[in-house]
Amino acid sequence: MKKLADSKTRKKIAKLAQEALDRHQPRKYRVSVDPSAILEDDGWYHILVTTPNDVRDRDFYDALAEAEGELQDGNGHQYLLVPVIAD
């Protein structure tokens, strides 16, 4: 797995992922994409996401699953939203 080097592609993927997440945001907090932390591995894009205070409840996982479903494309790429603890 390696960091996606092309900054234009990284920004495009981050924007698409955040838009998908925005359509499914939990009501009590916000899930955010880290646009500088998108990894690529064998046709998979691993998109790192965070929440304030590292909240991970049912609404959080529902939002990730629904957004991932929207992100899948017909070009052979798969998208995985990966929760991480914010700095």
Secondary structure, 3 states (H helix, E strand, C coil): CEECCCHHHHHHHHHHHHHHHHCCCCCCCCCEEEEEEEEEECCEEEEEEECHHHCCCHHHHHHHHHHHHHHCCCCCCEEEEEECCCC
